[in-house]
Amino acid sequence: MLIMKSILLPSCLSLILFAGIGIAADTPLQLAKLEPASPPAHTTTTPHWNTLNPKKLKLKSAAALVLDQNGEEIYSKQVGEPRPIASITKLMTAMVILDSGLDLQEKIAITKDDRDLIQLTGSRLKYGAALTRKQMLQLALMSSENRAANALARTWPQGKAAFVEAMNKKADALGMQSSHFKDPAGLDPGNVASAHDTAKMVRAAMSYPLIRNTTTTRSASVRPYKGRGELRYNNTNRLLKNKAWDIQLSKTGYLNESGRCLVMQTEIDDEPLTIVLLNSFGKLTPFGDSNRIRKWIESGS
């Protein structure tokens, strides 16, 4: 069903490249060297969304939303119901950290308190692994590293509980009225948001160059242990390897309770679009739905 509805969020979005790094996109990056870049201006064109037939778009995700650069809905499906969003949560974690002004170069060490006691997931960041706050943030965003996200909240000046409270305050400030956060990594299925609210979070995250840059990095390497080799991490969004896609921000998420989730800020036919896909139960379904959306828009029908 086509719905036209405005959401007050940034209107000029475009492809963001890492400034000053002259290497191939699939070359591992040293996270500590990543620097924010400013987005170039985008020339607005006039889309003709009224020619698109939503009945021709068959998506597998339980909830789906596609917005144009003005926040107008091009496609929507079950967009008002709060749902578990899993690691999409880490976009909110990143914004709260970056808003705080905390020293991004301060070293943080992983402790037992950073373990996942909810979903019991593992991690290559063992106890004692030390990285800067910036590197922890980048690993949490790019490869959805849960211990890194937990460490960021644990080292919040007022503690983890206060950090989660700050996440909910940020959500309120963004007008995310159907959202609630209970942990910084998205491991708690009580972290919920509607597709509408998730889109607000995605579009707000676009104003943070580090989030844009990191979530579109294909791979990166860090050295969290003295006297040992580097660890290489890969981005969880496989569409970044597809030349047909022009992606400026992305994040994946998965829990049994949330299904497969994917959010992106991208351009299709030179038009900036926000895509939210929630609750897909096939591993590749969000990527398949994304390709269906792209082809639907490119076909103009």
Secondary structure, DSSP 4 states (H G I P E B T S, - for coil): ------------------TT--S-TTS-EEGGG----PPPP-------GGG--GGG----SSEEEEEETTS-EEEEES-SS-EE-GGGGHHHHHHHHHHHT--TTSEEE--GGGS-SSS----S--TT-EEEHHHHHHHHHHS--HHHHHHHHHTSTT-HHHHHHHHHHHHHHTT-TT-B-S-SSS-STT-EE-HHHHHHHHHHHTT-HHHHHHHT--EEEE--STTS--EEEE-S-GGGG-TT-EEEEEEEEEETTTEEEEEEEEEETTEEEEEEEEEE-STTHHHHHHHHHHHHHHHT-
